[in-house]
Amino acid sequence: MCKVVIQLHRSQIQAIAAGSDHSSTDTPDAMMTLTSSQAGDAAAPGSRQMHSQITGRALFVRRLVAFCKEQWRILRTAVDWVIAIYFIVPLLIAAGIIYTSWWQEPPVWFHWIPVPLLALVLFLWSLTFRLRTFLEPADQVFLLQNHRLVSAIRRWGFAYSCSVAVLAAALLYVVLSPLLVLGQGWSWPWIPVLALFTLASRLSVPIALELIQQRLQGIHKYTLQAAVLLTAGFLFISMFDLFARLRTVPYGLVHGMLLTGIASLTAWLIMRSRLSARGLFLHEVAQERRARLRLTAMLLSQSGTKEQRGMLEKRRPLIWRRSQPITKKRDRVSMLMAAFMKSYVRSSDQWFFLIRFLSVGSYALILTSGWVTLIVYPGLLYLLYRGIRSYCEMAMNRSYLDLFRWSESERNRAMEQAILRLSLPIALILLVIAVLT
């Protein structure tokens, strides 16, 4: 039997296991021993186990402290605290005064908010939950074979995420208490029940959507996610409406607690399924990286900097996934026109532009009638043409097109044909709305 003993300084293990991008000022002097054994034909059963003095809890605490220090350092470098105090302190004082005035004299608009609208807002808020695992890229080299240590870190990360979700739900319902108690007539025992029900939705629906995203691909993934999202939203709003009709105490409250218990049990089962899921290590590492860089990305977005998706994160588009030809013509202009159309359709920003334009244009046509429509409709077509043309011009000036022998006239002809085909469906929809109204 050949036995190899590798002794590494704890600071080196900390830099590798806790992530090389976390800075630490500690100077530990203990040593960590990793023992691995190799045998010939008759190896001992426990000879390949890794013995470590560090526990999952200690490693989690170390990474959590490093994360907090990193976020604090980012805030200190990005925010001028001398100036920020002049905004933060008055804002907190004003928020306290407004909250106190709500309890003393509730605003009139409290009575105008319907229960379904409030439930919809709370359901959308519950979808913002994200799990934290505190796993690092180096763990796949040094810790992935130690399943107990990795599982311990993940469990502590799940516990941290659930604790943050509980505090967020409690703070939200503290803020909403004047609206619920004075505006909509809920009694005080109902507030914890509503908070627990919202917390159960927050811990179940986003996790279920995440599991579907990692297990399925293509149209099946989007279809099942849409079905789960619509079903969960309908159930959430329906349950809130049922709670509003069961406001009596204690019989209605008992039914509400029973339904909340069922929702909490469902959330626990989904969380347990997520904790025992296999093959999500790389996804959890990428998710943890985005969580660490969320504050940095938010600060950079204010200056106009947008994080680009890496090459490994890019996936095939939903439309024209196989890059199949969209026209029977194979001449140079048709091929460039098809490239412009595919680039436009695969851009999510352009889809949002078309949706916003169609909504605003339809509203403008509904408000007008008679000869005014003859002025509004051509104006909308011109705006649509300019909006699509701006993207096509940007795509036409890409440097990679210089690698091909397209002349300037061929590029312009291809761009005009692409604009015509892209704008024609929107123009027909607006024409139908103009005729019907």
Order of alpha helices (4+ residues) and beta strands (2+ residues): beta-alpha-beta-alpha-alpha-alpha-alpha-alpha-alpha-alpha-alpha-alpha-alpha-alpha-alpha-alpha-alpha
